[in-house]
Amino acid sequence: MVRHGDPGVPSWLVDSGEASPNDTSRIIEFSTSVTESQLVTYNVNHSASIQDLIDAGLLSSDDDFTDRSVVQDAISEYIANDFVDRFDDDDPHHGDSDYYDSDWDISDYGDN
C-alpha cells in the first residue's frame, strides 16, 4: 500500500491497497513443491509345502527333507523363480517389485 506524505499522490491511491515497489513490509507469497522417492518394505508371509517344492522341480522325492539346508536352498530357488505371490495394492508405483532371494527368513520348517 502506498503510504507516504507526498502531496502529489492522489488520495484514492494512498489507501488503495497497492504497494510501493520500495516498501520493505511487502509480503511476498510463494509456493514450493518437493518430489520424493521413497523406499517401502512390505513383509509378506508365504508358505509352500514340500510337495509344492517337488512340483516346482526344486526338490525330488529322493532328497532328505529333514536336512534344513536342502529346504532352505529349495525355498531360495522358489522365491528366485517367482513362485511366490507378489504384494500388489493396485498402485503401479508400490508393491510391484521383485522379491530378493537373498532377503528372506524361514520362520517355521513345519517339522516340530
N, C-alpha and C positions, 0 to 999 in steps of 0.2 A: 504494500500500500504506500502511496506517495504521501509522506507526512513531513513536510518542511515548510518553513515560513516564507518561501519565495512568493512575493506579491504577484508575480506574473503567472502563477499556476491557478487556473480557474477552480472555483470551489467544488465543482462537480467531480474534478479529478482527484482532489485531496482525499476524499473519503470513498473513492470508487472501488476500492479493493485491489487496484492494480499496484504492483510492487515495483519499486525503483530497481534497476539493474545493480545499483551500487549499495542497496540495502543489505547489510550483513545479517539481518534477522530473517531473511527469506528462508522459507522451508523448502528444501529440495526433496521431492518424493521419487523413489526409485524402487525397483524390484530386482531380485536376483533369482536364479534357478540353479539347481545342482543336480547333476546326473550321477548316480552311484551304481557301481556294480556290487552285487552282494553275493557272498558265498553262503549257501544254505545247505545244511546237512540234514538228511532225512534218515532216521534209524527205522528200518523196516524189518520186521520179523518174518522169516521164511521157514519152511520145513520141507523136507524131502525124505522119502523112505529109502531104505536100501534097494528095494525093487525099482523105485524111480531112478536111482543111480545106475542100476543094471540096465534098465530100459533105455537110458540115455547113452549107453555104451561106455560108461565111466568106471564101472566095476563089472567083474564077471562072477559067476557063481562059484568059481574056484578061489576067489580072494578070501583072505582071512578078515572077516567083518569085525572081529574083536580087536584087531590092530587099529588103534585110533589114527595113526599116521596114514593108513590106507584110506580111511574115511575122510580125513582132512584133505588129502590130495584130490579125492573124488569131488568133494564139495567145492574146492578151489576151481576145478575144471568146470563144474556145474555152473558156477557163477560166471566164469570167463566165457563160457559158451552160450550165455544168455538164456539159460533155462529158468531164471527167476523172474517173477513178475516185477514190473517197474512201478515205482510210486508215481502216480500221474494224477494231478489235481486239475486237469483241463487247462492249465496255464502253460502255453508253449515255452515260456522262459524259465519255468521251475519244474523240477521233478522229472525231467526227460534225459537226465544224464546217465551215463553207463555206470554200473556198479563196478568197483575195482576188485579184482580177485585177490588183491593183496591186503585189503582192508575189510576184514570180516572176523567174526568170532563165533565159535560153536558154543552155545550155552547148554545144550543137552545132547548127549550121544544116544539117548534112548536105551542104554544098556544097564541102567541101575534099577 
